[in-house]
Amino acid sequence: MSTRRTTLGAAAALGLTLLAPTSVATAAGETCRGEAATIVGERTKVIAGTEGRDVVVTNGSSKVDTFGGDDLVCVTGRDGRSGTTYGISIDTGAGNDVVDGTAARSWGVDLRLGEGADRFEGGASDDQVLAGAITFVNGEVVYVDGDTDVLIGGGGDDSLRSGQDGAANGDLLLGDGGDDSLSFTGVRAEGSLIDGGAGSDSLGLALSAGAHVLDNVGGALQRDGALMRTWTQVERFYVSAVAGATLDVRGSDEAETVWLSDPVPVVAALGGGDDTFAVPAVLPAGSSLAGGDGRDRFDFGIEDGSVEWDLRSGTVRSGDTTFSAAGFEDGFVSAPRTRLVGTGGPNDLSANSCDARIDARNGPDSVSIHSDGTFEEFDTCTGSTVLVGGRGHDRISSRAGSEDRMVGGRGNDMFYAVGGDDAVFGGPGRDAAELGPGNDRFFGGPGRDTVDGEQGRDSCRAERRTSCER
């Protein structure tokens, strides 16, 4: 299990001097961190600074450009009701700048710090911060960030981005509270820091050719044995990779998510916790995923072909490709043809497929057919599906346009036949069904069953029937 430290503790360990949380601005004679303001904004107005040092109190302004100089900006403004957020856009330009948003509970900052050694401290709202400048080279966006910056997110769900491709990066990213998104580009320099803080925080990682180890027990990424990144308190990883890269994932006892955008060879032991591994593809042959302890999930898909996954044996087959995905309880698969088989315990299994059969086996299961709301890149295909809950109290849902055969088995099952001409078989137990549009058939079986035919001309065999024509 990884060692956790608080954001302030991590900062102290690296010898940082956090500026004291003084009152940012006063009503009489506006000040910012104890300095007299040279510019005080007005509500919704735009502030334009100078090429020298500006001390700015925003006072409800919507946009600030301070241009050059070592500027100091304090974000202030009237706070709204709880949950209300106002936005302010700030560009501090070149120089060693400080932006303080700690006193503005209702103000979220969209900030570009520009070139220089800069510092940002966020407040309670969601902030988006870029440490560096943006230029265009041959029509391509290039991020320039060659100095050491300190970014502290505060209490909101913040996005902190730092670094420059190929350049040394000594920046310090501290997410603090909230569910933060951290991006750290370039070559790790001594003294750099990535600390997600409280909440469920994410880190983007780009893999070049080579053998990579993502170790969330120790909080490190290695490539061919060389240390590339270190971090603390990060739970979600968004990983891109090029051809020639491989990935070895070592999970901790925390609940972790690994989202892999490219199908490179993977060996993953996710460890304890309720973990998720997702890839919008089929992994290469020989890959191996182990969910470990906790309730774990594997989501994947392909544009063409078929997928067969037996969660009990852990075997995944797609055409000539076979790999292992064992120790998972839940999953989503998108493929034109899908076959999913569950375990003997509780499962949550779903598919986006033209031709699907899902057999959850025993346990209180959730079984469904629906469109791709996971990756949002696979087309929806309607066809015929067979959804089987097995023994246990199951929840089974179909999709509009599909002609589905839904089987509950022994247990008190709930059916949602959303659309199409569906056939529903309850089996032994006290079952209930909502049949939706279509000319549906419901066979309750032994037990006191309840059915609502809703739209369409439905045939119902149950003890309690509503809107059934036959």
C-alpha positions in Angstrom: 0.0 0.0 0.0 1.4 3.4 -1.0 2.6 5.8 1.6 0.4 8.9 1.8 1.4 12.4 2.8 -0.7 15.6 3.1 -0.1 18.3 0.6 1.5 20.6 3.3 3.6 17.8 4.5 4.9 17.0 1.1 5.7 20.7 0.5 7.6 20.9 3.8 9.6 17.8 3.0 10.9 19.6 -0.1 11.7 22.8 1.8 8.9 24.9 0.3 7.9 28.1 2.0 4.1 28.4 1.7 3.0 32.0 1.8 1.0 32.7 4.9 -2.8 32.6 4.4 -3.2 36.3 5.1 -6.3 38.3 4.4 -6.0 38.9 0.6 -7.8 42.2 0.3 -9.2 44.8 2.7 -12.2 47.0 2.0 -10.4 50.3 2.8 -7.2 50.8 0.8 -7.2 47.6 -1.2 -4.2 45.4 -0.6 -3.0 42.0 -2.0 -0.9 39.9 0.3 -0.1 43.0 2.3 0.9 45.1 -0.7 -1.1 48.2 -1.8 -3.0 47.5 -5.0 -2.0 49.4 -8.1 -5.1 48.3 -10.0 -8.5 47.5 -8.5 -11.1 46.0 -10.7 -14.8 46.5 -11.1 -17.6 43.9 -11.4 -17.6 42.3 -14.9 -14.9 44.7 -16.2 -11.7 43.9 -18.0 -8.4 44.7 -16.3 -5.3 45.7 -18.4 -2.0 45.9 -16.6 1.4 47.3 -17.6 4.7 45.9 -18.7 6.0 46.6 -15.1 5.0 45.1 -11.8 1.2 45.2 -11.2 -0.5 44.5 -7.9 -4.1 43.6 -8.8 -7.2 43.1 -6.8 -9.8 41.8 -9.2 -12.9 42.8 -7.2 -15.4 40.9 -9.4 -13.7 41.6 -12.8 -14.2 38.9 -15.5 -10.8 39.2 -17.3 -7.3 40.2 -16.3 -4.2 40.7 -18.6 -1.2 42.0 -16.7 1.3 41.7 -19.6 5.0 41.7 -18.5 6.6 42.2 -15.1 6.6 40.3 -11.8 2.9 40.7 -11.1 0.8 39.9 -8.0 -2.9 39.2 -8.5 -5.5 38.5 -5.8 -8.9 37.1 -6.9 -11.7 38.7 -5.0 -15.4 39.3 -5.6 -18.8 38.8 -4.1 -19.5 35.2 -3.1 -22.7 33.7 -4.4 -25.0 31.1 -2.8 -23.5 27.7 -2.0 -22.8 25.9 -5.3 -22.7 29.1 -7.3 -19.5 29.7 -9.3 -18.4 32.7 -11.3 -15.5 32.6 -13.8 -12.5 34.9 -14.3 -9.9 34.6 -17.0 -6.3 35.7 -16.1 -3.2 35.9 -18.3 -0.2 37.2 -16.3 2.3 37.2 -19.2 6.0 36.9 -18.9 7.6 37.4 -15.4 7.7 35.8 -12.0 4.0 36.1 -11.1 1.9 35.2 -8.1 -1.9 34.6 -8.4 -3.8 34.1 -5.1 -7.4 32.8 -5.3 -7.7 31.5 -1.8 -10.1 34.3 -0.6 -12.6 33.9 -3.4 -14.9 31.0 -2.5 -17.2 31.4 -5.6 -14.6 32.3 -8.2 -13.1 29.7 -10.5 -9.9 30.8 -12.3 -9.0 30.1 -15.9 -5.3 31.0 -15.7 -2.3 31.2 -18.1 0.8 32.1 -16.1 3.1 32.7 -19.0 6.9 32.3 -19.0 8.7 32.8 -15.7 8.9 31.2 -12.2 5.3 31.5 -11.2 3.0 30.6 -8.3 -0.7 29.9 -8.0 -2.8 29.2 -5.0 -6.4 28.3 -5.6 -9.6 28.6 -3.6 -12.7 26.5 -3.1 -13.9 26.6 -6.8 -12.7 24.7 -9.8 -9.6 26.2 -11.4 -7.8 25.6 -14.7 -4.2 26.5 -14.7 -1.5 26.4 -17.3 2.1 27.0 -16.1 3.7 28.5 -19.1 2.9 30.1 -22.4 1.4 28.9 -25.7 3.0 29.6 -29.1 2.3 28.3 -32.6 5.0 26.6 -34.7 4.1 25.7 -38.2 0.4 25.8 -37.2 1.0 23.5 -34.3 0.3 24.5 -30.6 3.6 24.4 -28.6 3.6 24.8 -24.8 6.6 26.8 -23.4 7.5 26.3 -19.7 11.1 26.3 -18.8 11.0 27.7 -15.3 10.1 26.2 -11.9 6.5 26.9 -11.0 4.4 26.1 -7.9 0.7 25.2 -8.5 -1.6 24.6 -5.5 -5.2 23.7 -6.5 -7.2 24.4 -3.4 -10.5 22.9 -2.6 -12.1 22.6 -6.0 -11.8 20.0 -8.8 -8.8 21.6 -10.5 -6.8 21.1 -13.7 -3.1 21.8 -13.3 -0.8 21.6 -16.3 2.9 22.1 -16.4 6.0 21.4 -18.4 7.3 21.4 -22.0 8.1 18.5 -24.3 11.7 17.5 -24.0 12.6 20.2 -21.4 13.5 19.7 -17.8 10.5 20.1 -15.5 11.1 21.0 -11.9 7.5 22.2 -11.2 5.5 21.4 -8.1 1.9 20.4 -8.6 -0.2 20.1 -5.4 -3.9 19.2 -6.0 -4.9 19.8 -2.4 -8.7 19.2 -2.0 -11.1 18.1 -4.7 -10.8 15.6 -7.6 -8.0 17.1 -9.5 -6.5 16.5 -12.9 -2.7 16.8 -13.1 -0.5 17.0 -16.3 3.3 17.0 -15.9 5.2 17.1 -19.3 8.9 17.0 -20.0 11.9 15.5 -18.3 11.5 15.1 -14.5 14.0 17.3 -12.7 15.3 16.8 -9.2 13.0 18.5 -6.7 9.8 18.3 -8.8 6.6 17.2 -7.0 3.3 15.7 -8.0 0.9 15.4 -5.1 -2.8 14.9 -5.7 -3.9 15.6 -2.2 -7.4 14.7 -0.9 -10.0 13.5 -3.3 -9.8 11.2 -6.3 -7.0 12.7 -8.5 -5.8 11.9 -12.0 -2.4 12.0 -13.7 -1.8 11.9 -17.4 1.1 9.7 -18.6 2.5 9.5 -22.2 4.6 6.3 -22.9 7.3 6.3 -25.5 8.9 3.1 -26.9 10.3 1.0 -24.1 9.3 -1.2 -21.1 7.3 0.9 -18.6 6.4 0.1 -15.0 3.5 2.1 -13.4 3.9 1.4 -9.7 1.3 3.0 -7.6 2.5 1.3 -4.5 5.7 3.3 -4.6 4.3 6.1 -6.7 6.6 6.0 -9.6 6.8 5.4 -13.4 10.0 3.8 -14.8 11.0 3.3 -18.4 13.7 0.6 -19.1 14.7 0.9 -15.4 15.1 4.7 -15.4 12.9 6.9 -13.2 10.5 9.1 -15.2 7.9 10.3 -12.7 7.2 10.2 -9.0 3.9 11.1 -7.2 1.8 10.7 -4.1 -1.9 10.5 -3.6 -2.9 9.8 -7.2 -5.8 7.3 -7.9 -6.5 7.7 -11.6 -4.1 7.3 -14.5 -4.8 8.3 -18.1 -2.2 6.6 -20.2 -1.3 7.1 -23.9 1.3 5.0 -25.7 3.1 4.6 -29.0 4.1 1.5 -30.8 7.0 -0.3 -29.1 5.8 0.6 -25.6 4.8 -2.0 -23.0 3.1 -1.5 -19.7 3.4 -3.2 -16.3 0.9 -1.9 -13.7 1.3 -2.5 -10.0 -1.7 -1.4 -8.1 -2.0 -0.5 -4.4 -4.8 -1.2 -1.9 -6.5 2.0 -3.0 -9.4 2.2 -5.5 -7.6 3.0 -8.7 -8.5 3.6 -12.4 -6.2 3.0 -15.4 -7.5 4.3 -18.7 -5.3 3.2 -21.6 -6.0 4.9 -24.9 -3.8 2.6 -27.0 -3.7 -1.2 -27.1 -0.1 -2.0 -26.2 1.0 -5.2 -24.4 0.0 -5.0 -20.7 0.6 -7.0 -17.5 -1.4 -5.6 -14.7 -1.9 -6.6 -11.0 -4.3 -4.1 -9.7 -4.1 -5.1 -6.1 -6.7 -4.3 -3.5 -9.5 -1.8 -3.7 -12.3 -1.4 -6.2 -10.3 -0.9 -9.4 -11.1 -0.2 -13.0 -9.1 -0.9 -16.2 -10.4 0.5 -19.5 -9.1 0.4 -23.1 -11.2 1.2 -26.3 -9.6 -1.9 -28.0 -8.7 -5.5 -27.5 -5.4 -6.0 -25.8 -2.6 -7.8 -27.7 -2.3 -11.5 -27.3 -0.5 -12.6 -24.2 -1.6 -9.6 -22.1 -2.7 -10.3 -18.6 -4.9 -8.4 -16.2 -5.5 -9.4 -12.6 -8.2 -7.5 -10.7 -7.1 -8.7 -7.2 -9.1 -8.1 -4.1 -12.1 -5.7 -4.1 -14.8 -5.3 -6.7 -13.0 -4.7 -10.0 -14.1 -3.7 -13.5 -12.8 -4.1 -17.0 -14.2 -2.1 -19.9 -13.1 -2.6 -23.5 -14.3 -2.8 -27.1 -13.6 -3.2 -30.8 -15.2 -1.7 -34.0 -15.4 -5.0 -35.9 -15.5 -8.7 -35.0 -16.5 -10.6 -31.9 -15.5 -10.8 -28.2 -16.0 -13.7 -25.8 -15.1 -13.2 -22.1 -15.6 -15.7 -19.4 -15.1 -13.9 -16.1 -14.9 -17.1 -14.1 -12.0 -18.5 -16.1 -10.6 -15.0 -17.0 -10.2 -15.8 -20.7 -10.9 -13.2 -23.4 -11.0 -14.3 -27.0 -11.4 -12.0 -30.1 -10.7 -13.6 -33.4 -7.2 -15.1 -33.2 -6.3 -13.1 -30.1 -6.5 -14.5 -26.6 -5.5 -12.8 -23.4 -6.3 -13.0 -19.7 -8.6 -10.8 -17.6 -9.1 -12.6 -14.3 -10.4 -11.5 -10.9 -13.0 -9.0 -12.3 -16.6 -8.8 -11.2 -17.9 -6.2 -13.6 -17.4 -5.2 -17.2 -18.6 -3.5 -20.3 -17.9 -4.7 -23.8 -18.6 -3.0 -27.2 -18.4 -5.3 -30.2 -20.7 -6.4 -33.0 -20.9 -9.8 -31.5 -20.5 -10.3 -27.8 -20.6 -13.3 -25.4 -20.2 -12.6 -21.7 -20.3 -15.2 -18.9 -20.2 -14.1 -15.2 -18.9 -15.6 -12.0 -20.7 -17.3 -9.1 -21.0 -14.0 -7.2 -22.5 -10.6 -8.0 -21.7 -9.1 -11.4 -22.5 -6.0 -13.3 -22.3 -6.9 -17.0 -23.3 -4.8 -20.0 -22.7 -4.7 -23.7 -23.1 -2.5 -26.8 -23.7 -5.2 -29.5 -25.8 -6.2 -32.5 -25.7 -9.8 -31.4 -25.2 -10.4 -27.6 -25.6 -13.1 -25.0 -24.9 -12.3 -21.4 -25.2 -15.1 -18.8 -24.4 -13.7 -15.4 -24.6 -17.1 -13.6 -25.4 -17.1 -9.9 -25.4 -14.1 -7.6 -27.4 -10.8 -7.4 -26.5 -9.5 -10.8 -27.1 -6.4 -13.0 -27.3 -7.3 -16.8 -28.0 -4.8 -19.5 -27.6 -4.0 -23.2 -27.0 -0.3 -24.0 -25.1 2.1 -26.2 -21.5 3.1 -25.6 -21.6 5.6 -22.8 -18.1 4.5 -21.6 -15.8 5.4 -24.5 -18.3 7.4 -26.5 -16.7 6.3 -29.8 -18.4 3.0 -30.8 -21.5 3.1 -32.9 -24.8 1.8 -31.4 -26.1 -1.3 -33.0 -29.5 -2.8 -32.4 -30.3 -6.4 -33.0 -31.2 -9.4 -30.9 -29.9 -10.2 -27.4 -30.2 -12.9 -24.8 -29.8 -11.6 -21.2 -29.7 -14.3 -18.4 -29.5 -13.4 -14.7 -29.2 -16.9 -13.3 -29.8 -17.7 -9.6 -30.1 -14.6 -7.4 -32.0 -11.4 -7.3 -31.2 -9.8 -10.6 -31.8 -6.5 -12.4 -32.0 -7.0 -16.2 -32.4 -4.2 -18.7 -32.8 -4.1 -22.5 -32.3 -1.3 -25.1 -34.7 0.5 -27.4 -34.9 -1.1 -30.8 -33.6 -4.5 -29.8 -35.6 -7.7 -29.7 -34.5 -9.2 -26.5 -35.0 -12.4 -24.7 -34.6 -11.8 -20.9 -34.4 -14.7 -18.4 -34.3 -14.2 -14.7 -33.9 -17.7 -13.1 -34.5 -18.4 -9.4 -34.8 -15.2 -7.4 -36.8 -12.0 -7.1 -35.9 -10.3 -10.4 -36.6 -6.9 -11.9 -36.9 -6.5 -15.7 -36.9 -3.3 -17.8 -37.8 -4.2 -21.4 -37.2 -0.7 -22.8 -38.1 -1.2 -26.5 -38.7 -3.8 -29.3 -40.8 -6.9 -29.1 -39.3 -8.6 -26.1 -39.8 -11.9 -24.4 -39.4 -11.9 -20.6 -39.2 -15.1 -18.4 -39.2 -14.5 -14.7 -38.6 -18.0 -13.3 -39.2 -18.9 -9.7 -39.5 -16.0 -7.3 -41.4 -12.7 -6.9 -40.6 -11.0 -10.2 -41.5 -7.5 -11.5 -41.4 -6.1 -15.0 -41.8 -2.9 -16.9 -42.3 -3.8 -20.6 -42.1 -0.4 -22.3 -42.9 0.1 -26.0 -43.3 -2.9 -28.2 -45.5 -6.0 -28.3 -44.0 -7.8 -25.4 -44.5 -11.2 -23.7 -44.1 -11.8 -20.0 -44.1 -15.2 -18.4 -43.8 -14.8 -14.6 -43.4 -18.5 -13.6 -43.8 -19.7 -10.0 -44.2 -16.9 -7.4 -46.3 -13.8 -7.1 -45.3 -11.6 -10.1 -46.1 -8.1 -11.1 -46.0 -6.6 -14.6 -46.8 -3.3 -16.2 -47.2 -3.7 -20.0 -47.0 0.1 -20.7 -47.2 0.9 -24.4 -47.8 -1.8 -27.1 -49.9 -4.9 -27.3 -48.6 -7.1 -24.5 -49.2 -10.6 -23.4 -48.7 -11.1 -19.6 -48.9 -14.1 -17.4 -48.6 -12.8 -13.8 -50.6 -12.5 -10.6 -50.7 -8.7 -10.9 -51.1 -7.1 -14.3 -51.4 -3.5 -15.6 -51.8 -2.4 -19.2 -51.7 -5.9 -20.6 -53.9 -6.6 -23.5 -53.7 -10.4 -23.4 
